[in-house]
Amino acid sequence: MSRFITNIIPSQHAEIAPGAAVRRPMPTLNLRHSDPFVFLDHFGPKTHPPHSPKGDGTGAHPHRGIITVTYLFDGEMEHYDSYGGHGVVRSGGVQWMVAGSGIVHDEGMSAEFAERGGLTHGVQLWLTLPIAHKEARPSYGLLQDTELPRVELSDDAGFVKVIAGKYMINSVEVSSAMPLYNPLTIYHLRLNAHAEADIWLDPDFHAVLYLASGKLLVGEAETELNEAELGILSNSANQNELAVFCQNPTDTAIDALFLAGKPLGEPIVMNGPFVMNSKEGIVRAYQDFQAGKYGVIER
C-alpha cells in the first residue's frame, strides 16, 4: 500500500531581492517546518538573455545553525563564503553550506552564465542542524550532476536522482556522497509523460513531496498535486508501506522533490537567516554577526 497525501500546502510568492521572486511553501502560516527541513524556496524557471546583469542573488548575508542546500534543475550558480568556500554548481548539481557557528556567503549567477544567458530553475532548502552540531565549523561542498547517483525507473518511466541520503532498489542501497548530520533523504524525481512508478522511502522517515513542474497523481487515491504545491505524506504504518505511488497524467515530463527524514524533535526558532533552538540563541547569533565573528568574503 502506498503512502498518501494528508495535506496540500500552496506556495506563497516572496521577493528575496529586487526583481528576484520565489515560490515558498515553507515556512508559511500553513507549514512552519517539516523537521528537519525548515525552508524551501523555488526559483524560476526564468530565462536570462545574453549579457544580463549578474543578479538573481541576495548579496552577501549571514547564516547560522543550518545547512543550506541549492539544487539546480537548470542554470548555474556561484558560491563564495567567509571561510574560503567557492564553487560553481551547474544544471543537475547540488551545492551545500554548513553554516554551523556562523558564516557569511554570497550565492548568485556566475559572471560567465550571466554573460552567455540561459535558463535558471532550482530550489534552496534549509536543514536545521541538531543541537549537538549547531556550533559545527562552517564548510562548503559541491556535487555536479554526474557525481550524483541516478536510479533509472522501470518501463522508461524516468529516474530518481539521490541528492542526499540513500535510495533502496531491489535490495541494493544507492547513496549520495553529500555528508549528513542526521538521517534524511532528498530525491529528485523526473517522471516521464503518462508514466507511473513506486518511489521508495525509508519507513521511519516523515516525508513531504514538492512539485516543481506539471501535475502529479499520488497514492491509490490519485490525489492531485499541482505545480508549486507541497504534499505532506502519511507516515508508514508498517514495513509494507515503503513506497509512494506516483502517476504523471500529462503529456510532458514532471519534476518533483522528495524531502524525508527522521524528526529531530528539538526546539526550532527561526529569525531572518538564523535557525537556533531558543530566542536567546537567535539574539546571540545576531550579536556575533554584528561583532564581525562570521568573517568576511575574500574573492
N, C-alpha and C positions, 0 to 999 in steps of 0.2 A: 504494500500500500504506500502511496506517495505521501510525502508531506504536502500540506496545503497552505494557502494564504489565509491568515486570520484577520488581517487588516491591511488597507492600502493607504499609503501616505503620499499625498501630492507634493511636488516640489514647489518651493517659493522662489520668486525672482529676487535676485540680490545683485547690487552693484559693488564689486570689490575694488574697483578703481574707475576713474572716468573713462567711459566707453567700453568697460570690461564687465559684461554681465554673465552671471552664472545661474544655474538652477540648483536649488538646495533643498533636499528633503530632510536633512538632519544637520544641526539641531533646528527644530521648528517647534511651534506650540503643539503640533501633533505628535512629534517624536523628539524627545530631548537627546536620547542616545540609544545605541544598541550595543551595550557593554560587550567587548572593549572598544567598539567603534563609536566615535563621538562626533564625527563631522564628515560630510560628503558634499563637495562642490562639483557640479558637472558643467564644464565649459565647452563652448562650441556646439555643433560644428560651425566654424567660421572660416571663410576664405579670405586670405590676405593677398592683395595684389603685389606684384614685384615692387621693390623699392619702398616698402611700407616702413613707417617709423617703428623702431624697436619698442615694443609695448606688450600688452596683454599680461603684464605682471603688476604686482602691488608695490614694487620697490623694496628696498632693504627694510626688514622688520624682524622682531624677535619671536622666539618660541621657547617654551619650557614645559617639561612634563609629558611630552608626547613623542610619537613618531609620525612624521608627515610622509605620505606615500603619493606619488604622482604617477599615474599610468596613462599612456597616450594611445588612443586608437589611431590617431593621425597627427602628424606635426613634428615639432622639435622644440624642446625646452632646455634652457641652460641654467645651471645652478652654480651659485657662489655662496660661501659662508665664512663666518669669522673664525673657524677652526681650520681653514685652508682647503675645505672641500670644494671641488669644482668638477663639473661633468656636463655633458650634453646628451640627453635621452631623446631617442628618435621613435618613430611610429612603431607601436607594438612593444615598446620597452617600458621599464619602470625605474624610477629613482626614489630613494627614501632618505630621510634625515632623522637621526635620533637626536631630538632636541635636549633630552636629559636635563642637566643642571642649568641650561640656558645657552642660547646661540642666536646669532643674527644671520639671516640668509636673504638672498635675492634670487627669484626664480621667474623667468620670462622667456620670450622668444630669443633665440640666439641671433646675433647680428647677421650671420650668413643666411639663416632662414628668412629673416625679415627682408633681406635684400632680394632673394630669389622668389619669395612669396609661396603660398600654398595653403593647405587646409590644416586647421588646428582643431582637435577634438580630443577631450580626455576628462579625467576626474582627478581630484585631490581628496585624499582621505586623511583623517587624523585618528591615530590609535592611542588611547591613554596608556601610559606606562604603569606597570604595577608599582605599588608603594616601595617595594624593595629596590626598584630600578629608577625611581623618579629623578635621582641625582646622578644617573649614569653620565659618563663622559660623552659629550656630543660627538657624532660621527656621521659620515655620508657614504652611501653606496648606490650602485647603478648596475642594472642588468638590461642589456638590449634584447630585442625580440628573439634573436636566435639563441640567446642564453637562457630563455625561459622554456621549461618543458611544456610540450603540447601533446594532448591526447586526442587522436582522431576518433570521432564518433562513428559507429557502425552505420551502414547504408548511406554513406556520404552525407550524413546529417550535419556535419560541421566539426567543430573542435572545442575542447576545453583547454585553455591556457592556465597553467598554475603560476600565478603571480607570487603567492606566498603560501607556505604550508605544504600540505600533501594532498594527493588525489589517489583513490584506490580504483583500479580497473582489473578485473579478472584475477583478484587476489595479489596484484602487483602494485607496490607503492611508488608513486611518481612525486618527486619533491622539488620545490624551488630552493635555490641557494640563498634566498633572502633570509638573513638571521632574524630570529624572533625572541621575544622576552616572555611570551606566554602562548599557549596553544590557540592557533587561529588559522583560517584559510581565506584566501582571496582568489577567486577564479574569474576569468573572462570566458563567457560562453558566446560563441558565434554559431547560431543555428540557421541553417540554410532555408530557403523558401520551401514552405509546406513540409518541413521536416519535423521529426519528433525524437526525443531522447530522454533517458533517465539519467539525471545528474547526481552523482554520489556526494553525500555529505556525512561527515562524522556524526554518529547518532548522539554523541554527548554535547554537540555544539548547538547553541542557539544561532539562528540564521535569518538574514534578510536578502532580498533579491531586488536589484535596481535595474530598470530597463533603460538603456541609453539610446535605443532607437527601435522603431517599429511597434509591433503588438505581439504579446505572448499569452498563451493559454497555459495555466499552471494547475497541476493536480488532476485527479479524476473528475473533479467538479468543473474543470476547464474555466477557472476564474480568470477573467481578462485583466491583464496588466498592460497599461499603455505607456508610451514614451514619457520619460521623466517621472514615473511613479515608482515608489518603493513598496514592495510587498513584504510584510512580516510573515515569516513562515512558522508553521506549527512545530513544536518540539517532537522528537521521536518518542513514541510511546513504548517501543520495543525494538529489538535488533532487526526486525523485518522492515522497519521504516528507515532505510538507508539512502533513499533517493528522492529527487523531486522530478516528477514527470512534466516535461515541457514540450509544447507544440507551437510551431510557428504557422499561423493561418494565412500569412501574407505572401505576396509574390517576390519579396526581396529578403535577403538575409537580415537577421536582427543581432544586436549586441546587448549582452546583459552581464551584470556583475553579481556574483555571489559573495557575500561577506558573512563569515561564520566564525564563531569562537566560543570558548568556554568563558562565561562571565566571570570577571574578577570579584565582583561583589564588594568593591571598595568604594568609599565616597568619591564622587566626581563633581568637582567645582570648576566651572569654566568661566573665564572672563577675558574677552579680547583674544589674544594669541596664546593664552596660557591655560593649561588644564592641570589643576592640582587636586589635593584631597581635602582642602579646607580653605575658608576665607583667609585665614592667616597665611597660608601658603601662597595664595594669589597676591596678597599685599607684599610679601617678601619677594615674589617674582618681579613685580614692578619696581620695587626698591633696588634690587640688584641690577636690573636693566638700567635704571636711571643713574646708578653709580658706575656704570661702564663695565660691569663684571662679565658681560657676554662677549666682549671684544668687538672688533670692527672688521669689515671685509677689506682685504687687500687683494687687488687684482694684478 
